[in-house]
Amino acid sequence: MSKRGGTSFNIAYCGIVVALSVIVMLLALIPSMTYVLPAVSGIFIWTISDQINRKWGFLSYAASAVLCFLIIPEIEADLYYLFFFGYYPLVKDIVDKVKPKLFAYVLKFLIFNAAIVIAFNILSHIMNLEQILEGLEGFGDMAVYVLWGAANIAFLFYDLCLNHLFYAFGKWIKPKINGKLKKV
């Protein structure tokens, strides 16, 4: 059962958010935005889960992932969106409820690392590995591990930032959206 009214509202809201998510992903053509914008797009998809329900959120994630692969030529951003950033905000709510907290964080890091390893392996088959590791020559044979460690640190900060964004959305943005919807 959805938190909102009818199917028409759900379809319209999801369509708008999926379109916004894909538009944001289009900006991933800017080289420095390859990792940032898939993360932002996933946050937009999360709002569907919050406003309607998780099922509609996952359907919208699937729709946006397909559209991204059809429209956006930046394969690296598409893969990271597909394998992690698109769905992680949706499953974060579930994983955060796991007790004890330490087990929840272990589970989060397992999800992240599995997704990144799969995406990286696909990328290394599509692209030349030297292209992916460009700029890390100074680390020699350890470049992959340095990149992996930095990615895990970045994930920890991303997870913490999501907590604050979810709080801010619930406290300041959601009441405004709900107020506008009541007037309609």
Stockholm file with secondary structure:
# STOCKHOLM 1.0

chainA/1-184         MSKRGGTSFNIAYCGIVVALSVIVMLLALIPSMTYVLPAVSGIFIWTISDQINRKWGFLSYAASAVLCFLIIPEIEADLYYLFFFGYYPLVKDIVDKVKPKLFAYVLKFLIFNAAIVIAFNILSHIMNLEQILEGLEGFGDMAVYVLWGAANIAFLFYDLCLNHLFYAFGKWIKPKINGKLKKV
#=GR chainA/1-184 SS CCSSSCHHHHHHHHHHHHHHHHHHHHGGGSGGGTTHHHHHHHHHHHHHHHHTCHHHHHHHHHHHHHHHHHHCCCHHHHHHIIIIITTHHHHHHHHHTSSSHHHHHHHHHHHHHHHHHHHHHHHHHHSCHHHHTTTCGGGGGGHHHHHHHHHHHHHHHHHHHHHHHHHHIIIIIHHHHHHHHHHC
#=GC SS_cons         CCSSSCHHHHHHHHHHHHHHHHHHHHGGGSGGGTTHHHHHHHHHHHHHHHHTCHHHHHHHHHHHHHHHHHHCCCHHHHHHIIIIITTHHHHHHHHHTSSSHHHHHHHHHHHHHHHHHHHHHHHHHHSCHHHHTTTCGGGGGGHHHHHHHHHHHHHHHHHHHHHHHHHHIIIIIHHHHHHHHHHC
//
